[in-house]
Amino acid sequence: MNLKQHNLYETYASTQAIECPGEEEFGALRAYFGKFLPREKRAEILDVGCGSGNFLVWLHSLGYEGAVGVDVSEEQIERGKGLGIKNLILGDAREFLRENQNRFDVIFARDFLEHFTKEETLELMTLVRESLKYGGFFMGQTLNGESLLAGRLFYGDLTHETAFTWRSVRQLCLAAGFSKIETYPQRPVIKGIKSFVRYCIWMGIETCLRIYLLAATGAGKGIFTQDILFKAEKKW
C-alpha cells in the first residue's frame, strides 16, 4: 500500500498541516506573491492543493472573490469551510484540471509539487498548462533541494516524494510545455526589527554559500532558501 492509498491525506490537517494564518501573515503573502496578482479582480484564479484555504482567504480579502481552491483532503476542506472560507472544492487536483481546460488566468500551488513522484509532477504540470488560458501563468512554491535545510524539510513530512532545485524546476516546466520560466529565492520578509535581523543574517549566510559554490564549481549561481518560488508562462 502506498501513501496515496492510505488515509494519511485524509488526516493531514490533524497530523501535519498548520492552522489557517490570520491577517498577520498576509504581509508575507503580499511580499512573495503580491506582484504576481492580476489587475483584473474578476480574473479566474485557482489555488491547487489549497489545504484549508489560507491562501484563498488572502485572495478574497484583496477582492479576488471568484478565486477557487481544490484539495484531496476532506479533513482540510471541511476545516476551511468550518471557518467560513468560500470556494473550497474537494477533489483530486489532476481530475479537476482535466475537467477545466483553458479556464484559468493564474494557477497557484504552494507546498504542493513535492508531494508527487517525478512522473506525477510532469503529468500534473502538463495538466496545469492545459488548464491555463493563453497568456496565463503558473506560480509555484516548492521545497528547495539546494537548501542547507533540505533534509529537515523533505523528511519532515511522510508525504513528500520529490525535492527540486531551480534547475530541475526549469527542466520540469519546459518539459511540460511552458515557454518562459523564472525562479526566485524566498528570503525572510522584513516586518520589524527581529525580521530585519533575520534578513541580514540570512544574506550573510547566502553570501558565504555563493563563495563556497564559486570555489567548488567556478560559478556562484544558486538559490539557497528553504523554498523556491517560480513562475511559468503559457504563451501558446
trRosetta pair geometry for C-beta under 8 A, 3 or more apart (Angstrom, degrees):
i j d omega theta_ij theta_ji phi_ij phi_ji
1 5 5.0 -124 -162 85 84 125
1 6 5.9 99 146 -61 117 88
2 5 5.3 92 58 11 68 101
2 6 7.2 -125 109 -9 36 92
3 6 5.2 -51 -145 33 40 116
3 8 5.3 -38 -166 34 90 144
3 9 7.8 103 150 -32 87 91
3 158 6.5 177 -118 135 142 99
3 159 5.7 -176 146 -111 147 71
4 9 7.2 22 -130 -15 52 130
6 9 7.9 122 88 4 72 76
7 10 4.2 -45 -171 36 84 124
7 11 6.0 62 132 -8 92 100
8 11 6.4 -71 -151 49 30 92
8 12 6.7 65 145 -72 63 80
8 15 7.3 -87 -159 66 72 152
8 158 6.5 -101 -161 90 150 125
8 159 6.2 176 124 -72 130 107
9 12 5.1 -8 -151 -38 42 120
9 72 5.6 -2 152 103 144 109
9 73 4.9 -127 164 -86 83 89
9 159 6.9 96 -76 -108 83 146
10 73 6.3 173 -107 -141 26 71
10 74 6.0 3 -136 36 81 97
10 75 5.8 102 172 -16 52 110
11 14 5.3 -60 -175 52 81 103
11 15 5.0 58 127 -11 98 118
11 75 6.0 76 -111 -16 29 162
12 15 6.2 -73 -130 51 25 94
12 16 5.3 -46 -164 46 68 109
12 17 5.3 59 139 -18 86 111
12 51 8.0 -115 114 -126 126 84
12 73 4.7 -74 35 -117 124 148
12 75 6.4 164 44 64 69 121
12 76 6.0 -27 77 -41 107 116
12 159 7.4 -9 -111 -20 115 154
13 16 7.8 -57 -87 56 7 66
13 17 4.7 -46 -117 54 46 122
13 51 7.7 130 -91 -167 89 86
13 52 6.4 92 -115 -63 119 112
13 73 6.5 146 -31 149 91 136
13 75 4.4 -146 20 125 117 109
13 76 4.5 168 -62 -79 112 70
13 79 5.2 164 -151 -17 160 149
14 75 6.5 -80 -9 171 94 148
16 157 5.9 77 -149 -127 139 96
16 158 7.9 -127 -75 26 138 86
16 159 7.5 -104 -9 11 175 117
17 51 5.7 165 -143 -149 142 120
17 52 6.7 146 144 -18 141 108
17 73 7.9 150 -21 106 146 169
17 76 6.1 41 40 -100 169 117
18 21 7.8 31 117 -55 118 81
19 52 7.5 -49 -157 58 39 162
20 52 5.1 -118 -60 104 100 123
20 53 6.5 -16 -104 73 130 71
20 54 4.2 178 -142 -84 79 93
20 57 6.4 95 -178 -11 127 148
20 79 7.8 174 -26 132 106 107
20 80 6.9 109 -62 -107 135 78
20 83 6.1 -160 26 81 149 177
20 85 7.4 -169 -106 -52 162 139
21 24 7.1 -111 173 67 101 76
21 25 3.3 5 149 11 143 155
21 26 7.9 -179 114 -44 115 57
21 54 5.4 69 27 -154 79 134
22 25 6.4 118 62 8 44 95
23 26 5.2 -27 -162 -5 54 122
23 61 7.8 154 -111 -132 94 167
24 27 7.3 -36 177 8 42 105
25 28 5.7 -47 -171 34 64 111
25 29 6.5 62 137 -18 80 103
25 54 7.5 -16 92 178 144 125
26 29 5.4 -56 -150 41 42 113
26 30 6.0 46 152 -24 72 104
26 58 5.4 163 -121 -119 90 104
26 61 7.0 -63 -117 77 143 151
27 30 5.6 -53 -148 35 30 113
27 31 6.4 30 154 -20 64 105
27 189 6.5 160 127 138 94 143
27 191 5.5 98 114 -105 152 119
28 31 5.7 -54 -148 35 33 111
28 32 6.3 17 159 -8 67 110
28 189 4.8 -171 -112 18 74 154
28 191 7.7 -52 -60 -52 80 130
29 32 6.1 -65 -143 45 28 101
29 33 5.6 -34 180 36 68 113
29 34 7.3 104 125 -49 63 83
29 55 7.0 168 -132 -123 135 72
29 58 4.9 -53 113 -144 162 166
30 33 7.2 -78 -117 59 15 71
30 34 4.0 32 -166 -53 61 129
30 58 7.9 -148 -54 -169 73 126
31 34 6.7 27 -47 7 13 114
31 189 4.4 144 51 -120 166 125
32 141 7.4 26 164 -86 137 134
32 186 6.2 20 -120 -133 120 95
32 189 7.4 -84 -41 -67 87 125
32 229 6.3 -166 -168 -87 98 147
33 36 5.4 -68 -165 42 61 111
33 37 6.8 76 142 -46 83 90
33 108 7.2 28 -141 -120 141 134
33 139 6.6 107 -131 146 99 148
34 37 6.0 -42 -160 2 39 114
36 106 7.2 136 146 -143 96 140
36 137 7.7 -110 -166 90 107 128
36 139 5.2 99 151 -94 157 150
36 231 6.5 -158 -119 -97 130 127
37 59 7.9 174 -120 -122 123 85
37 62 7.0 -45 -163 128 164 156
37 64 7.3 -121 -158 -49 118 140
37 106 7.5 -121 -130 24 44 175
38 43 4.0 83 68 -44 148 165
38 45 7.5 -155 18 -69 115 110
38 105 5.7 4 -49 130 155 138
38 106 6.0 -157 -26 -22 109 129
40 43 4.6 114 87 -48 96 92
40 105 7.7 -127 67 -138 117 178
41 62 7.9 -156 -123 125 97 79
41 63 4.4 -53 -136 130 130 110
41 64 5.8 -141 -158 -86 67 56
41 65 7.6 35 163 9 103 80
42 66 6.4 49 -150 11 54 141
43 64 6.9 -38 57 -130 89 107
43 66 7.8 179 76 68 39 118
43 105 4.3 -81 -169 50 103 151
43 106 6.5 39 145 9 130 103
44 66 6.8 -66 -108 120 51 124
44 103 5.8 -123 152 149 155 76
44 104 4.6 -133 118 -124 105 51
44 105 5.0 127 54 0 74 86
44 106 7.7 164 91 31 57 62
44 133 7.5 103 54 -18 124 120
45 59 6.3 -154 102 -158 149 148
45 64 5.6 7 23 175 144 135
45 66 7.2 119 31 93 84 80
45 67 4.1 -26 78 -112 112 92
45 68 7.4 156 88 25 62 59
45 104 6.7 92 -113 -157 19 104
45 105 6.6 -43 -71 60 63 92
45 106 5.0 -7 -116 68 83 98
45 107 7.6 167 -160 -88 53 35
45 108 7.1 19 -178 -3 98 103
46 67 7.4 -175 -78 -160 22 71
46 68 5.8 -20 -112 71 68 84
46 69 7.2 135 -167 -98 58 39
46 70 7.1 -9 -167 4 105 102
46 100 7.8 130 -77 112 150 150
46 103 8.0 70 -38 97 128 109
46 104 4.8 -62 -3 -108 111 150
46 106 7.5 -174 31 98 64 55
46 107 4.7 -11 66 -117 103 79
46 108 7.1 -172 94 29 53 67
46 131 7.3 -33 26 138 157 133
47 50 4.2 84 110 -96 108 101
47 53 7.8 119 81 -129 144 55
47 55 4.9 160 -129 89 150 128
47 56 5.7 -127 21 -60 146 86
47 59 7.4 -155 -42 -10 124 146
47 67 6.7 51 -16 167 100 108
47 68 7.3 -157 27 102 77 39
47 69 4.0 -23 69 -104 103 94
47 70 7.7 168 85 21 59 58
47 107 7.9 164 -86 -163 23 57
47 108 4.9 -19 -110 70 69 105
47 109 7.5 147 -165 -85 53 43
47 110 7.6 -22 -158 11 100 98
48 69 7.5 -168 -75 -150 22 63
48 70 5.9 -10 -124 56 61 97
48 93 5.0 83 -169 -141 106 122
48 96 7.7 178 -121 82 99 131
48 97 7.3 17 -112 -63 139 111
48 107 6.0 17 -11 -176 115 105
48 108 7.1 174 20 82 71 49
48 109 4.8 -28 68 -89 97 97
48 112 6.3 90 105 -159 84 166
48 128 7.2 -110 5 -103 162 106
49 70 7.6 -1 -35 87 30 68
49 71 5.9 80 -144 -106 30 84
49 93 6.1 -18 -51 -72 76 143
49 109 5.5 62 35 -146 116 87
49 110 7.3 -155 92 54 107 53
49 111 7.4 -147 129 85 129 64
49 112 3.5 147 52 -116 162 119
49 115 7.4 157 -129 31 141 138
50 53 5.5 31 149 -91 114 54
50 55 6.3 -122 -143 47 83 109
50 56 6.1 31 -162 -29 132 113
50 69 2.8 49 -64 -176 166 126
50 70 6.3 110 1 41 110 28
50 71 4.9 -112 49 -42 73 109
50 80 7.7 18 123 -68 109 168
50 88 6.7 -147 93 -126 140 83
51 54 6.7 -11 84 10 120 92
51 69 7.9 -52 42 167 50 140
51 71 5.8 152 -52 -101 19 156
51 73 7.2 6 -127 50 49 130
51 76 4.9 -99 -168 -177 53 141
51 80 7.4 128 120 -55 60 126
52 76 4.7 -112 -65 -170 68 83
52 77 7.5 -155 -114 -77 47 21
52 79 4.6 -51 -121 92 115 111
52 80 4.0 167 -176 -63 60 93
52 83 7.2 59 167 16 110 135
52 85 7.2 118 154 22 69 156
53 56 4.3 -47 -167 40 86 121
53 57 6.1 98 133 -31 87 87
53 69 5.6 175 -109 48 78 155
53 77 7.9 84 -37 -125 107 49
53 80 3.6 100 7 -144 122 138
53 83 7.5 -171 65 64 122 121
53 85 3.9 128 112 149 153 158
53 88 5.3 -71 -74 -84 129 117
54 57 5.6 -45 -155 23 37 116
54 58 7.0 34 151 -14 63 100
55 58 5.7 -53 -158 35 38 112
55 59 6.4 37 147 -17 69 105
55 69 7.1 131 69 -91 100 134
55 108 6.5 -147 160 107 151 144
55 110 6.2 152 -63 15 145 138
56 59 5.5 -54 -144 39 37 111
56 60 5.9 36 158 -19 70 106
56 67 5.7 -175 -132 110 80 112
56 68 7.6 6 -115 -150 126 15
56 69 4.9 -96 -55 -23 129 128
56 80 7.7 62 49 -166 131 136
56 85 5.8 96 89 -174 123 116
56 86 7.4 -148 152 67 128 62
56 87 6.3 -164 -158 74 140 105
56 88 7.1 -148 26 -73 168 82
57 60 6.0 -57 -146 39 26 109
57 61 6.3 28 154 -23 62 108
57 85 5.9 -71 -69 -113 89 110
58 61 5.7 -57 -150 32 29 113
58 62 6.8 21 155 -14 63 107
59 62 5.9 -65 -156 38 32 107
59 64 4.3 -62 172 70 92 122
59 67 4.2 -20 127 35 145 166
60 63 7.8 115 -174 -19 32 7
60 64 6.4 -92 -83 73 33 67
60 65 5.6 67 -136 -109 79 55
60 67 6.5 -129 -61 47 71 112
60 85 7.9 180 5 -148 150 75
60 86 6.6 115 -100 47 151 107
60 87 7.9 167 -74 25 121 124
64 67 4.5 48 131 -30 108 116
65 86 7.7 5 -168 82 76 143
66 87 7.4 131 -173 -99 31 154
67 87 6.4 135 95 99 51 156
68 87 4.3 -118 -110 170 67 112
68 88 7.8 174 -163 -82 69 21
68 89 6.2 31 174 -12 112 117
69 80 8.0 -79 77 157 137 170
69 87 6.5 99 16 116 73 88
69 88 5.5 -20 70 -114 100 62
69 89 6.7 180 91 25 47 80
70 89 4.5 -30 -101 76 77 106
70 90 7.7 153 -152 -103 68 5
70 91 5.5 -47 -161 61 111 94
70 93 5.7 140 106 -102 117 68
70 96 4.7 -50 -156 -16 169 178
71 76 5.6 -63 121 87 149 126
71 77 5.7 -176 68 -62 107 95
71 88 7.4 -30 23 -165 103 94
71 89 7.7 135 20 78 58 59
71 90 6.9 -40 73 -116 66 50
71 91 7.9 94 63 47 25 49
71 93 7.7 6 -107 -62 32 95
72 90 7.5 79 -136 -167 24 66
72 91 6.8 -55 -95 114 60 21
72 92 5.4 40 -96 -96 109 53
72 93 6.8 -75 -40 -19 99 80
73 76 4.0 54 98 14 120 110
73 77 6.5 164 92 -13 64 84
74 77 5.7 -58 -145 40 34 111
74 78 6.0 31 159 -17 69 109
74 90 5.7 38 -102 -137 70 135
75 78 6.0 -58 -146 39 25 108
75 79 6.4 29 153 -23 62 107
76 79 5.5 -52 -148 33 32 114
76 80 6.5 31 155 -17 65 104
77 80 5.8 -56 -152 37 31 110
77 81 6.3 28 153 -16 66 107
77 88 5.1 160 -149 151 84 123
77 89 7.6 -85 -129 93 132 16
77 90 4.6 -114 16 -78 176 93
78 81 5.6 -52 -142 39 34 111
78 82 6.2 41 154 -25 64 106
79 82 5.7 -55 -152 33 29 115
79 83 6.8 22 152 -14 62 106
80 83 5.8 -62 -155 38 34 107
80 85 4.2 -59 174 52 91 133
80 88 4.9 138 98 -81 133 159
81 84 7.6 62 -177 -66 35 14
81 85 6.5 -90 -82 56 32 78
81 88 5.7 -125 -62 53 87 137
85 88 5.8 67 107 -37 103 121
89 96 6.8 117 115 -116 136 140
91 95 6.1 -109 167 76 107 113
91 96 5.0 116 106 -59 127 111
92 95 4.3 70 75 13 104 108
92 96 6.6 -178 86 -12 51 87
93 96 5.6 -59 -147 38 30 113
93 97 6.2 29 157 -19 67 107
93 112 7.9 101 -75 -172 168 127
93 124 6.9 30 108 -138 121 110
94 97 5.8 -53 -146 36 30 110
94 98 6.5 34 154 -21 63 105
94 123 6.8 10 -124 129 130 110
94 124 6.1 -90 -87 -103 96 76
94 127 5.7 128 -140 21 70 174
95 98 5.7 -53 -150 33 33 114
95 99 6.5 21 156 -11 65 110
96 99 6.0 -67 -152 42 29 105
96 100 6.2 -6 160 8 67 119
97 100 6.1 -79 -138 53 28 92
97 101 7.8 70 163 -75 62 61
97 124 7.7 116 20 -153 160 62
97 127 4.0 89 116 152 138 113
97 128 6.2 -62 -137 -75 145 45
97 130 7.1 98 159 72 101 97
97 131 4.6 -90 -154 -50 84 139
98 101 7.3 -10 -168 -49 31 95
98 127 6.2 -52 -61 -140 68 120
98 130 8.0 22 -108 94 46 133
100 103 4.4 -55 174 11 90 147
100 104 7.2 52 140 -28 118 98
100 131 5.3 41 99 -138 86 106
101 130 5.0 -44 -129 150 97 94
101 131 5.7 -95 -113 -97 39 51
102 130 7.3 -57 -41 169 66 58
102 131 7.1 -111 -21 -154 24 26
102 132 7.3 -10 -114 93 38 28
102 133 5.7 73 -168 -98 65 58
102 134 7.7 -3 -135 -21 96 73
103 131 5.9 -33 37 -172 91 76
103 133 7.1 -107 85 -51 11 86
104 107 5.2 80 112 -60 150 89
104 131 5.6 25 19 140 110 92
104 132 5.6 -58 74 -107 86 53
104 133 6.6 -151 78 -9 32 84
104 136 6.1 117 107 -162 68 157
105 132 7.5 65 -143 -152 11 79
105 133 5.8 -16 -91 31 53 121
105 135 8.0 -28 -142 100 76 88
105 136 4.9 -158 -159 -112 34 106
106 132 8.0 38 -96 -124 18 103
106 136 6.2 -151 -67 -162 40 95
106 137 6.1 -4 -116 65 74 71
106 138 7.7 147 -162 -98 56 28
106 139 6.6 5 -171 1 103 110
107 128 5.5 -158 91 -158 157 99
107 131 6.5 73 -63 94 145 117
107 132 6.2 -103 -6 -77 115 97
107 136 7.4 64 -6 153 86 122
107 137 7.9 -144 34 109 72 39
107 138 4.9 -22 69 -112 99 77
107 139 7.3 174 87 26 48 67
108 138 7.8 159 -87 -163 26 58
108 139 5.0 -21 -107 71 73 99
108 140 7.6 161 -160 -84 49 40
109 112 4.0 -90 177 43 100 145
109 113 6.3 85 127 -39 133 87
109 128 7.6 -69 -25 -107 135 143
109 138 7.2 -4 9 -173 105 102
109 139 7.6 164 26 87 62 53
109 140 5.0 -10 66 -114 94 82
109 141 7.3 -161 101 33 56 65
109 142 7.9 15 112 -62 99 96
110 140 7.5 172 -82 -159 42 47
110 141 4.3 14 -128 49 72 118
111 114 7.0 -47 -163 31 52 114
111 141 6.3 -19 -34 100 59 100
111 142 7.1 148 -99 -111 30 47
111 143 7.5 69 -126 -44 67 82
111 227 7.6 -63 -76 -115 79 137
112 115 6.3 -65 -174 20 39 112
112 140 7.4 -108 49 -142 106 94
112 142 7.1 -77 50 -92 61 91
113 116 6.2 -67 -167 33 49 107
113 121 5.4 63 -165 -125 97 114
113 124 7.2 180 -119 90 81 143
113 125 7.9 31 -118 -61 122 101
113 140 6.3 22 -19 -161 129 134
113 142 4.6 -32 50 -103 112 136
113 162 7.0 -65 139 77 81 117
113 164 7.1 15 104 -25 129 136
114 142 5.4 151 -37 -162 96 95
114 143 4.4 51 -79 15 151 118
114 154 7.5 -130 -171 -117 131 73
114 160 5.0 -19 146 -139 106 88
114 161 6.7 162 165 46 52 64
114 162 5.5 -145 -138 70 53 68
114 163 6.3 28 -126 -90 110 48
114 164 7.4 -118 -83 -6 87 95
115 159 5.1 2 -134 139 97 104
115 160 6.4 -71 -92 -104 52 41
115 161 6.1 65 180 9 22 100
116 120 3.7 -127 -178 99 111 122
116 121 4.8 148 94 -60 120 75
116 124 6.0 115 52 -12 179 144
116 161 5.6 -108 101 56 12 138
116 162 6.5 -29 80 14 56 122
117 120 4.6 92 51 10 76 105
117 121 7.0 -139 92 -10 38 85
117 161 5.0 -86 -73 161 51 141
117 162 6.4 123 -142 -44 24 115
118 121 5.8 -52 -146 31 30 110
118 122 6.8 30 156 -17 62 102
118 162 5.8 137 -65 -102 66 138
119 122 6.1 -56 -157 33 31 109
119 123 6.7 28 149 -14 64 107
120 123 5.6 -55 -149 40 36 111
120 124 5.9 37 153 -22 69 109
120 161 7.6 34 45 94 128 158
121 124 5.4 -53 -141 39 32 113
121 125 6.1 29 160 -17 67 107
121 162 6.2 -76 -31 50 140 162
121 172 6.1 -41 131 -147 117 135
122 125 6.1 -54 -141 38 27 106
122 126 6.4 31 156 -20 61 107
122 172 6.5 -130 -89 -148 70 84
122 175 6.0 -50 -131 113 107 125
122 176 6.2 -164 -155 -76 61 92
123 126 5.8 -59 -153 35 29 112
123 127 6.5 25 152 -16 64 107
124 127 5.7 -58 -152 38 32 110
124 128 6.4 37 149 -24 66 103
125 128 5.2 -43 -145 31 38 118
125 129 6.5 42 154 -20 64 99
125 138 7.6 174 -143 91 81 176
125 172 5.9 130 -11 156 168 99
125 173 6.4 -123 -175 -103 142 52
125 175 7.8 74 86 80 135 86
125 176 3.7 -88 118 -89 108 161
125 178 7.7 -71 168 -22 111 115
125 232 7.8 6 -160 82 112 165
126 129 5.8 -51 -153 33 32 112
126 130 6.5 28 151 -15 64 107
126 176 4.6 -140 -70 -147 61 88
126 177 6.5 78 -122 10 74 114
127 130 5.6 -55 -146 40 35 111
127 131 6.3 33 154 -21 66 108
128 131 5.8 -62 -149 37 30 110
128 132 6.8 33 153 -26 63 104
128 138 5.2 50 152 -94 130 141
128 176 7.3 18 53 164 98 146
129 132 5.9 -55 -156 24 33 113
129 138 7.3 -68 -76 -27 61 130
129 176 5.5 164 -20 145 134 102
129 177 5.1 135 148 74 169 110
129 178 6.0 -137 -99 -65 122 78
129 232 7.8 -69 -86 125 95 121
129 234 5.4 147 -153 -95 79 117
132 136 3.6 -155 -173 83 103 128
132 137 7.0 100 -145 -40 148 12
132 138 6.7 -100 -62 -50 139 85
132 234 4.5 149 96 9 134 150
133 136 4.5 104 54 -28 71 121
133 234 7.5 152 88 82 34 131
134 234 6.2 -116 -124 121 41 101
134 235 7.3 29 -163 171 81 20
134 236 6.6 20 -134 -123 110 23
135 233 7.8 -25 -158 -170 29 101
135 234 7.0 -37 17 84 16 81
135 235 7.2 57 -83 -120 45 42
136 233 7.6 170 99 -150 34 63
136 234 5.3 7 65 43 75 115
137 231 5.7 14 166 -174 132 92
137 232 6.3 163 -161 82 82 42
137 233 4.5 -37 -100 -101 102 63
137 234 6.6 -166 -87 9 45 75
138 173 7.8 -164 65 -124 127 113
138 178 7.2 -88 29 -96 116 139
138 231 7.2 159 83 -154 53 47
138 232 4.7 -9 57 59 102 97
138 233 8.0 -154 23 -73 68 25
138 234 7.7 77 -15 -30 89 97
139 229 7.4 -8 -174 -170 86 91
139 230 7.5 174 -151 89 46 44
139 231 5.4 -11 -103 -103 74 77
140 169 7.5 -167 83 -151 134 122
140 228 7.9 17 108 101 94 86
140 229 7.1 163 89 -154 53 46
140 230 5.1 -10 60 59 97 88
140 231 7.8 -179 22 -78 71 32
140 232 7.4 18 1 3 111 106
141 186 6.8 66 -139 -74 107 147
141 227 5.3 24 -179 163 91 134
141 228 7.2 172 -148 83 48 46
141 229 5.4 -17 -98 -99 78 70
142 164 5.3 40 109 31 129 129
142 169 7.0 164 52 -98 130 119
142 227 6.4 156 78 -156 22 89
142 228 5.8 -19 62 56 76 92
142 230 7.7 -26 20 16 102 110
143 147 8.0 -104 -180 21 67 128
143 150 7.0 106 165 -140 99 75
143 153 5.3 176 -138 127 113 129
143 154 6.2 123 165 -80 150 74
143 160 6.9 28 -7 -140 163 127
143 163 5.1 -80 110 -125 112 79
143 164 6.7 119 78 27 66 80
143 226 7.5 -53 -138 159 60 71
143 227 6.3 -57 -98 -109 29 72
143 228 7.8 4 94 14 16 87
144 147 4.3 90 92 -24 107 107
144 150 6.3 -103 99 -94 61 97
144 153 8.0 53 45 58 64 155
144 163 7.2 25 128 -174 12 99
144 164 6.8 -55 -112 79 41 71
144 165 6.7 70 -160 -110 72 51
144 223 6.3 -112 -140 111 137 103
144 224 7.5 138 138 -164 145 16
144 225 6.2 104 9 84 161 60
144 226 6.0 152 33 151 112 22
144 227 5.6 173 -18 -127 101 15
144 228 4.7 123 -85 -33 99 90
145 150 5.0 74 -142 -143 38 144
145 154 7.6 47 -102 -63 76 132
145 163 3.5 117 -74 131 100 116
145 164 5.8 176 -3 67 105 17
145 165 5.1 -75 60 -54 99 81
145 168 7.6 24 30 29 133 137
146 150 6.9 125 36 -61 16 135
146 165 4.5 82 -35 -120 110 104
146 166 7.3 -32 5 -1 146 82
146 222 5.7 -155 169 -172 147 108
146 223 6.1 103 70 74 137 66
146 224 6.1 -94 122 -101 99 51
147 150 4.6 142 64 -54 82 81
147 153 7.2 36 76 11 137 135
147 224 5.8 114 -109 -178 59 50
147 225 6.3 -45 -98 110 114 22
147 226 5.1 85 -138 -109 165 35
147 227 7.9 2 -46 -34 147 27
148 209 7.7 -121 -45 -96 111 132
148 224 7.0 28 -15 -174 85 100
149 152 4.6 -49 -170 42 81 120
149 153 5.7 77 130 -22 91 102
149 226 5.4 -26 70 -107 124 92
150 153 6.0 -65 -149 42 29 105
150 154 5.8 23 160 -18 69 114
150 163 5.9 74 -167 -160 112 155
151 154 5.8 -55 -133 40 28 107
151 155 5.9 0 175 7 66 114
152 155 6.9 -70 -137 50 15 90
152 156 5.9 28 158 -42 57 118
153 156 5.6 -54 -142 21 24 121
153 157 7.9 -11 172 6 54 101
153 160 7.8 134 135 -98 69 163
153 163 8.0 110 91 -110 106 117
153 226 6.1 136 -61 -166 148 99
154 157 7.8 -100 179 41 24 83
154 160 5.2 -168 -161 128 58 152
154 163 5.2 -49 -92 -63 125 124
155 160 7.4 -110 -75 57 24 135
156 160 7.7 59 57 -10 60 141
157 160 4.7 98 79 -26 97 102
160 163 7.6 31 172 -61 119 80
164 168 4.8 -144 -149 83 76 112
164 169 4.8 79 167 -59 135 87
164 172 7.3 -57 -123 -6 128 140
164 228 6.3 -95 96 33 109 140
165 168 5.1 86 45 14 73 97
165 169 7.0 -132 91 -6 34 90
165 222 7.9 -50 -167 -148 115 84
165 223 7.2 155 -167 52 71 98
165 228 7.4 130 -160 -55 27 150
166 169 5.7 -52 -144 37 31 115
166 170 6.4 33 156 -19 63 106
166 183 4.1 134 -141 133 103 166
166 222 7.3 173 20 -152 125 44
166 223 4.7 108 -41 9 122 123
166 228 5.9 -176 -78 -135 71 139
166 230 7.5 159 -131 -83 72 119
167 170 5.9 -58 -153 36 29 110
167 171 6.3 30 150 -20 65 108
168 171 5.2 -48 -143 37 38 117
168 172 6.2 45 154 -24 66 102
169 172 5.7 -52 -149 34 29 113
169 173 6.5 24 156 -15 63 107
169 181 7.2 173 125 179 87 133
169 183 6.0 117 81 -97 135 123
169 228 6.0 -141 -37 116 155 149
169 230 5.0 -173 156 -45 141 166
170 173 6.0 -58 -147 38 30 107
170 174 6.3 27 157 -16 65 109
170 181 4.8 154 -125 104 75 146
170 183 6.6 -77 -56 -36 98 124
170 230 7.7 -144 -67 -144 63 141
171 174 6.0 -59 -147 39 27 108
171 175 6.2 26 156 -18 64 110
172 175 5.8 -61 -149 38 27 110
172 176 6.4 19 155 -15 64 111
173 176 5.7 -59 -147 39 32 109
173 178 4.2 -42 171 46 93 134
173 181 4.5 129 84 -92 147 133
173 230 7.3 -142 -42 144 144 134
173 232 4.1 -142 -147 -113 136 139
174 177 7.9 91 180 -37 29 11
174 178 6.4 -82 -83 62 34 80
174 181 6.7 -84 -50 -13 82 137
176 232 7.8 39 71 163 121 154
177 234 7.8 31 117 -120 95 86
178 181 6.0 88 111 -65 126 95
178 232 3.9 -22 -161 177 164 109
178 233 6.2 118 -168 60 97 40
178 234 6.3 -75 -119 -79 73 59
179 233 6.0 -57 60 88 84 90
179 234 7.1 100 11 -136 97 24
179 235 4.0 -51 42 18 150 120
179 236 6.8 79 -46 14 143 88
180 232 7.2 159 84 -151 52 46
180 233 4.3 4 56 38 101 116
180 235 6.6 82 -4 -38 102 122
181 230 6.4 0 -171 -177 91 112
181 231 7.1 165 -150 85 46 53
181 232 4.9 -3 -104 -103 82 80
181 233 7.8 -148 -68 15 43 73
182 230 6.6 169 88 -153 49 64
182 231 4.8 0 54 53 98 98
183 223 6.3 -108 142 -37 117 150
183 228 5.9 -26 -161 -174 105 113
183 229 7.1 141 -163 84 52 53
183 230 4.6 -20 -104 -101 69 96
184 223 7.6 109 133 -119 17 137
184 228 7.3 131 66 -171 49 64
184 229 4.2 -28 67 73 102 105
184 230 6.9 178 18 -79 75 44
184 231 7.8 40 -7 -7 112 94
185 206 7.8 33 -146 -122 165 143
185 223 4.8 -170 -83 -148 82 96
185 224 7.0 0 -121 43 124 57
185 225 4.3 121 -167 -6 90 126
185 228 7.4 -54 -109 -119 38 58
185 229 7.4 6 89 23 9 95
186 225 4.7 -178 54 128 66 148
186 226 6.8 -68 74 58 113 75
186 227 4.5 -4 32 75 147 93
186 228 6.9 -156 -11 -107 104 11
186 229 5.3 118 -67 -26 96 102
187 199 6.7 69 156 -133 109 86
187 202 6.1 150 -153 120 92 144
187 203 7.6 38 -149 -71 136 80
187 206 7.9 -36 -106 -49 113 151
187 225 5.8 -116 -73 -88 50 136
188 195 5.9 -168 159 -167 114 84
188 198 4.6 -143 -173 118 171 112
188 199 4.6 -138 80 -81 112 71
188 202 5.5 156 4 -2 114 153
189 195 6.4 -26 92 179 55 138
189 199 7.8 -92 98 -77 4 118
190 195 5.1 158 -132 115 39 107
190 196 5.1 53 -137 -85 105 70
190 199 5.3 -32 -72 -26 93 153
191 195 4.6 62 35 25 76 157
192 195 5.4 87 48 20 66 101
192 196 6.8 -114 106 -10 32 95
193 196 5.6 -57 -148 33 29 115
193 197 6.5 29 155 -19 64 102
194 197 5.8 -54 -154 33 32 110
194 198 6.5 33 148 -18 65 105
195 198 5.2 -47 -147 36 39 117
195 199 6.3 45 151 -24 66 101
196 199 5.6 -50 -149 33 32 113
196 200 6.5 31 153 -18 64 104
197 200 5.8 -54 -148 36 32 110
197 201 6.3 31 154 -17 65 106
198 201 5.9 -58 -148 38 29 110
198 202 6.2 29 154 -20 65 109
199 202 5.7 -57 -148 37 29 112
199 203 6.4 28 156 -20 65 105
200 203 5.9 -53 -147 33 30 109
200 204 6.7 32 152 -18 61 104
201 204 5.8 -58 -157 34 33 113
201 205 6.5 32 149 -17 67 104
202 205 5.5 -54 -150 37 36 111
202 206 6.1 36 152 -21 69 106
202 225 7.9 36 -174 -102 129 87
203 206 5.5 -49 -143 36 33 114
203 207 6.4 40 153 -24 63 102
204 207 5.7 -51 -150 31 31 113
204 208 6.7 31 152 -17 63 103
205 208 5.7 -56 -154 36 34 111
205 209 6.4 33 150 -20 67 106
205 224 7.7 -151 123 120 96 140
206 209 5.6 -53 -148 36 34 113
206 210 6.4 36 153 -21 66 103
206 224 5.5 171 -120 56 82 132
207 210 5.8 -53 -150 33 32 111
207 211 6.6 32 151 -18 64 104
208 211 5.7 -54 -151 36 33 112
208 212 6.3 36 150 -20 66 105
209 212 5.5 -51 -147 36 33 115
209 213 6.2 32 154 -17 66 105
209 222 7.1 -106 135 81 110 132
209 224 4.9 76 108 -94 164 161
210 213 5.7 -53 -145 39 32 110
210 214 6.1 36 153 -22 64 106
210 220 4.1 53 -174 -173 88 115
210 222 6.9 -171 -101 42 71 102
211 214 5.6 -53 -146 36 30 115
211 215 6.4 29 154 -18 63 105
211 220 7.1 10 -70 -116 26 124
212 215 5.9 -58 -152 36 29 109
212 216 6.2 18 156 -13 65 112
213 216 5.8 -61 -141 42 31 106
213 217 5.8 -24 177 26 69 112
213 219 7.0 -49 140 93 100 55
213 220 5.2 119 85 -128 106 53
213 221 7.7 -125 127 47 141 33
213 222 5.5 -157 -100 -5 172 139
214 217 7.1 -76 -122 56 16 74
214 218 6.8 15 -165 -155 54 10
214 219 6.6 -116 -111 104 61 9
214 220 4.0 -13 -64 -69 100 97
223 228 5.6 85 114 -107 149 97
225 228 7.2 142 71 -77 97 48
